[in-house]
Structure formats: structure tokens, C-alpha cells
Amino acid sequence: MNYITGFFGGLMSVMIAILPVTILWYVLTGGDVFGMDVIANLTALVNSFGTGGFTGLVVMLLIASFFVKE
């Protein structure tokens, strides 16, 4: 179980490190990264939290708890 949680923890760390780079790439070049429009995806995610009401707030807090290291 430690191996699996370590693997997914490392994978999440890599994703968190890549996200700012992809945003910067999109801002500087205006081009898609890996065939995805990163800014549009983030905007859609934030909008879905906003229109979700209380459920959106709960989901956002759950997702935020994954990124907080204690």
C-alpha cells in the first residue's frame, strides 16, 4: 500500500510541477500544450465549482485538501 500511495504522490507532484509551466507556455506562445487548452480547462473547472453551489464548495475543499501538506 505504501508503494501505491508513494507512486500516486510522486505522480501528483509531477503534475503540480508541470501545471505552472503549461500555463506560462500558453501565455507566452498562445499555443496548446499536449493538444489541450490549459487556460480554457482551468476556467471551466473554476466555473463548475461556482455553479455547483454547496456541492461545488465541498468538492473544491476536498480537492484543496490533497494539495495541502502537513
Buried (B, 14 or more C-beta within 10 A) or exposed (E): EEEEEEEEEEEEEEEEEBEEEBBEBBEEEEEBBEEEEBBEEBEEEEEEBEEEEEEBEEEBEEEEEEEEEE
